[in-house]
Amino acid sequence: MRIVIPPVYDAGFDFTEGLAAVLTGRRWAFVDTAGREALCMEGFDAVKPFRNGCAVAERNGCRYAVDRRGRVRKLDI
């Protein structure tokens, strides 16, 4: 096997609501369908795809809801 196009991301999710979560090194971000970064998720340990206008992100064992504008609110579990 040979690489024809080098990979851009280390991991990623499918597109949901027009955005896909992608991982480069230890940095998460959401990209749009044109490949442009729409949201930087620097400092988060994990993220989940968007659903009903928000994505869930985890940092230091706490969960947060993140909207498309990047506003973050802590979720009570």
C-alpha positions as CSV (number, residue, x, y, z in Angstrom):
1,M,0.0,0.0,0.0
2,R,1.2,3.5,-0.7
3,I,-0.2,6.9,0.4
4,V,-1.5,8.9,-2.5
5,I,-2.8,11.8,-0.5
6,P,-1.3,12.3,3.0
7,P,-3.8,12.3,5.8
8,V,-4.7,15.7,7.3
9,Y,-6.2,14.6,10.6
10,D,-5.3,11.9,13.1
11,A,-9.0,11.1,13.8
12,G,-12.4,12.5,12.9
13,F,-16.2,12.0,13.1
14,D,-18.7,12.1,10.3
15,F,-20.4,15.4,9.4
16,T,-23.4,16.3,11.5
17,E,-25.3,19.5,11.2
18,G,-22.7,20.7,8.7
19,L,-19.6,20.2,10.9
20,A,-17.2,17.4,11.6
21,A,-15.0,17.0,14.7
22,V,-11.4,16.4,13.8
23,L,-8.3,15.6,15.9
24,T,-4.8,16.8,15.0
25,G,-2.2,15.7,17.6
26,R,-4.0,16.5,20.9
27,R,-6.1,19.3,19.5
28,W,-9.8,19.0,18.6
29,A,-11.6,21.2,16.2
30,F,-14.8,21.3,14.1
31,V,-14.4,21.8,10.4
32,D,-17.1,22.7,7.8
33,T,-17.7,20.8,4.6
34,A,-15.1,23.0,2.8
35,G,-12.5,21.9,5.3
36,R,-12.3,25.3,7.0
37,E,-12.0,25.3,10.8
38,A,-15.3,26.5,12.3
39,L,-14.6,25.9,16.0
40,C,-11.4,25.5,17.9
41,M,-11.8,23.0,20.8
42,E,-8.3,23.6,22.3
43,G,-8.0,22.2,25.8
44,F,-10.8,19.6,25.5
45,D,-9.9,16.0,25.9
46,A,-12.8,14.6,23.8
47,V,-15.7,15.9,21.7
48,K,-18.9,14.3,20.3
49,P,-20.7,15.3,17.0
50,F,-23.3,18.0,16.9
51,R,-26.9,17.1,17.7
52,N,-29.8,19.6,18.1
53,G,-27.4,22.5,17.7
54,C,-24.8,21.5,20.3
55,A,-21.8,19.2,20.7
56,V,-20.7,17.6,23.9
57,A,-17.1,18.1,24.9
58,E,-15.1,16.8,27.9
59,R,-12.3,18.5,29.8
60,N,-10.8,17.2,33.1
61,G,-13.7,14.8,33.6
62,C,-16.4,17.4,33.2
63,R,-18.9,17.6,30.3
64,Y,-19.8,20.8,28.4
65,A,-22.3,21.7,25.7
66,V,-20.8,23.8,22.9
67,D,-22.9,25.6,20.4
68,R,-22.0,26.5,16.8
69,R,-20.8,30.0,18.0
70,G,-18.4,28.3,20.4
71,R,-20.3,29.2,23.5
72,V,-19.6,26.7,26.3
73,R,-21.8,25.8,29.2
74,K,-21.2,23.1,31.9
75,L,-23.6,20.2,31.9
76,D,-24.9,18.9,35.2
77,I,-24.6,15.1,35.3
